[in-house]
Amino acid sequence: MDIMRSESSIKSYFYFGDTHEIFTYNNGIIGNCKSSDSFWGCEFNEIIFKDISLPLKNEEGNLYQIHFATETHNIILPMKYIEIFKEITDNSCQVNIYNYLECKNMFDNREYIPIKLSNENMTITGEIDSINRFIINYEVRPNITRITFEDIDYFVFPLMMFKNFHVQFDGEKNIISFYTNDPSILKIREIEEGENSSFLIIIIIIAIIFIALFIGFIAYRFIKKKSGLNDGGEANNLNEIIDTKNS
C-alpha cells in the first residue's frame, strides 16, 4: 500500500505466515498486548492527549474495547467524548458539520500530533493525522483532525496511527506486538528498583521466620530429650539408694 503526496509518502508491507524475523532477534523494543475479544484490539487504561489523561472506562466502570482497523484512516470514538474534548480544550475543539473534531491551533503547522495509549504493560505513542495529510489537491483546512464520533460503545483505532511501528498479529497466541527502535514512542513497563527491593525484603523476612521456627523446634526437641534422660537417671539413683538401705 502506498499513500503519497508531493512532500510526504508512506509505504507499508503485509506479511502473511510465520513470525517476522524482527520480532525474534530482539534488536529493538517490542511491546505486546493480548487481543481483547473477537476483534483485533487491545485494552488500554488511558489516552494521554496534550499531556491530559483521558480514562477509557464506560458508564459501568469497565474498560472500553479498542478495535484496530485497516479499512479506515479515522479514529472513531463514542459520542460522550465530544464533550470531554470540548472540556479539556476550553471549548477550542468543536465537531464540524462533517462530524470531524476541529480544533483551533491544534497542529501548530504540523500535519499530525502525538497521542499516547497506556496500560500496565506499555505506553505507545501513535499519531492523530490532520485531515489534509496524504491527500492531494485538498482544500487546506489545518485545524481538522481525523477524529470522528459515532453512537458506539467501543473505540476504533486505525493502523495508520501506528505508522512508525511494525505491527504483528499472532492468531495462535492471540497477541498483538509492536516493534520499533525508537524508545521515545514505545516504553515498556519494567519492575522498578523499589519494587524489587520490597519483594526481596519480604522473601528475606519469610526465610528468617522459617529458620527461626526450625531452630526453635530443634532446640525444643533437644531440651525435651535431655530433660527425659535426667529424670530417668534420678529415678535410677533413688532406686539404688532404697535397695542399699533394704539390704
C-alpha positions in Angstrom: 0.0 0.0 0.0 1.3 3.4 -0.9 -0.1 6.7 0.3 1.6 9.6 -1.5 1.6 13.3 -1.9 4.2 15.7 -3.2 6.0 16.3 0.1 5.4 13.0 2.0 4.8 9.4 1.5 4.2 6.1 3.3 4.9 2.6 2.2 3.6 -0.4 4.2 4.0 -4.1 3.6 1.8 -7.0 4.6 3.4 -10.3 5.5 1.3 -13.5 6.0 2.6 -16.6 7.6 5.4 -17.1 10.1 6.6 -14.6 12.7 8.7 -11.9 11.1 12.4 -12.0 12.0 12.5 -8.6 13.6 10.2 -10.0 16.4 12.7 -12.8 17.2 16.1 -11.1 17.0 15.4 -8.9 20.0 17.3 -5.9 18.4 14.7 -3.3 19.2 11.8 -2.6 21.5 8.8 -4.9 21.5 5.5 -4.2 23.2 2.8 -6.9 23.5 -0.8 -7.0 24.4 -3.4 -9.7 24.4 -6.2 -9.2 21.9 -9.3 -8.4 24.0 -12.2 -10.0 22.1 -13.3 -11.5 18.8 -12.0 -8.3 17.0 -8.3 -7.5 16.9 -7.6 -4.9 19.6 -6.0 -4.2 23.0 -7.2 -2.8 26.3 -5.7 0.5 27.4 -6.3 2.3 30.7 -6.0 5.8 29.4 -5.3 8.1 26.4 -2.8 10.9 27.0 -3.7 13.8 24.8 -1.8 17.1 25.0 -0.5 15.9 28.5 -4.0 15.4 29.7 -5.1 11.9 30.8 -8.5 10.6 29.5 -9.6 7.4 31.3 -11.0 4.8 29.0 -13.9 3.5 31.2 -17.5 3.3 30.3 -20.5 4.1 32.5 -20.3 0.6 34.1 -16.7 1.2 35.1 -15.3 -1.3 32.6 -12.6 -0.5 30.1 -13.8 0.2 26.5 -12.9 -2.4 23.9 -10.5 -1.0 21.4 -10.5 -2.4 17.8 -7.7 -1.9 15.4 -8.9 -1.3 11.8 -7.3 -1.2 8.3 -10.5 -0.2 6.5 -10.5 3.4 7.8 -8.0 6.2 8.5 -10.3 7.8 11.1 -10.1 7.5 14.8 -13.7 6.7 15.9 -14.8 7.5 19.4 -18.0 7.1 21.4 -20.3 10.2 21.4 -19.6 11.1 25.0 -16.0 12.1 24.1 -17.3 15.1 22.2 -18.0 16.9 25.5 -14.8 15.6 27.0 -12.6 17.1 24.2 -14.5 20.4 24.5 -13.9 20.5 28.2 -10.2 19.7 28.2 -9.5 22.2 25.4 -11.6 25.0 26.9 -14.1 24.7 24.0 -11.4 25.3 21.4 -12.5 22.0 19.8 -15.8 21.5 18.1 -17.4 18.9 15.9 -17.9 20.3 12.4 -20.8 19.5 10.0 -18.9 16.5 8.7 -18.6 15.1 12.2 -14.9 15.6 12.5 -13.2 17.2 15.5 -11.9 20.6 14.6 -9.7 22.4 17.0 -8.1 25.9 16.9 -4.3 25.8 16.6 -4.4 22.0 17.0 -1.4 21.1 14.8 0.8 24.2 15.0 1.8 24.0 11.4 2.4 20.2 11.6 0.4 17.5 9.9 -0.1 15.3 13.0 0.0 15.4 16.8 1.1 12.6 19.1 -1.4 10.6 21.2 -0.3 8.1 23.9 -2.1 4.9 24.8 -1.1 3.4 28.2 -1.8 0.2 30.0 0.0 -1.8 32.7 2.5 -3.2 30.2 3.4 -0.3 27.9 2.9 3.2 26.8 2.8 3.6 23.0 2.7 6.8 21.0 0.5 7.0 17.9 -0.3 9.9 15.6 -3.5 11.9 15.1 -3.4 13.0 11.5 -4.6 16.2 10.0 -7.4 15.7 7.5 -5.0 17.2 4.9 -2.2 14.7 5.4 -1.6 12.4 2.4 -4.4 13.9 0.4 -3.6 15.6 -2.9 -5.4 18.8 -4.1 -7.5 19.1 -0.9 -8.7 22.4 0.4 -6.3 23.4 3.2 -8.1 23.2 6.5 -5.3 22.8 9.0 -7.4 22.5 12.1 -9.5 19.4 11.2 -8.4 16.1 12.8 -9.2 12.6 11.7 -11.1 12.1 14.9 -14.8 11.4 14.4 -17.6 10.2 16.6 -20.3 7.6 16.4 -23.0 6.1 18.7 -20.9 3.1 19.7 -19.6 1.6 23.0 -16.1 0.9 21.8 -13.1 2.6 20.1 -11.8 2.2 16.6 -8.1 3.0 16.1 -6.8 2.7 12.5 -3.4 1.2 12.0 -2.5 4.5 10.4 -2.0 5.7 13.9 1.0 3.3 14.3 2.8 4.1 11.0 6.2 4.2 12.9 5.8 0.6 14.1 6.0 -2.9 12.7 2.7 -4.5 13.9 2.3 -8.2 14.2 -1.0 -10.1 14.8 -0.4 -13.6 16.2 -3.6 -15.6 15.7 -2.3 -18.7 17.6 -1.4 -16.8 20.8 -4.0 -14.1 20.2 -1.3 -11.4 20.8 -0.6 -8.1 19.1 3.0 -7.0 19.0 4.6 -3.6 18.3 8.2 -3.2 17.2 10.3 -0.1 17.0 13.9 1.1 17.5 12.7 4.4 18.9 12.5 4.4 22.7 10.6 7.8 22.7 7.5 6.2 21.2 7.3 2.9 23.0 8.1 2.5 26.7 7.8 -1.0 28.3 7.0 -1.0 31.9 9.7 -2.7 34.0 9.7 -3.6 37.7 11.1 -0.5 39.4 14.1 -0.8 41.8 11.8 -0.1 44.8 9.5 -2.9 43.8 12.5 -5.3 43.6 13.8 -4.2 47.0 10.4 -4.6 48.6 10.0 -8.1 47.1 13.5 -9.1 48.3 12.8 -7.8 51.8 9.6 -9.9 52.0 11.5 -13.0 50.9 14.2 -12.4 53.4 11.7 -11.9 56.3 9.9 -15.1 55.4 13.1 -17.0 55.2 14.2 -15.7 58.7 10.9 -16.7 60.2 11.2 -20.2 58.8 14.8 -20.6 60.0 13.9 -19.3 63.5 10.9 -21.7 63.7 13.2 -24.6 62.6 15.9 -23.7 65.1 13.3 -23.3 67.9 11.8 -26.7 67.1 15.2 -28.4 67.1 16.1 -26.7 70.4 12.8 -27.7 71.9 13.3 -31.4 70.9 16.8 -31.4 72.3 15.8 -29.9 75.6 12.9 -32.3 76.0 15.1 -35.2 75.2 17.8 -34.1 77.7 15.2 -33.5 80.4 13.8 -37.0 79.9 17.3 -38.5 80.3 17.8 -36.6 83.6 14.5 -37.7 85.0 15.4 -41.3 84.2 18.8 -41.0 85.9 17.5 -39.5 89.1 14.9 -42.3 89.4 17.6 -45.0 88.9 19.8 -43.4 91.6 16.8 -43.3 94.0 16.1 -47.0 93.5 19.7 -47.9 94.1 19.6 -46.0 97.5 16.4 -47.8 98.5 17.9 -51.2 97.6 21.0 -50.4 99.6 19.1 -49.5 102.7 16.9 -52.5 102.4 19.9 -54.8 102.2 
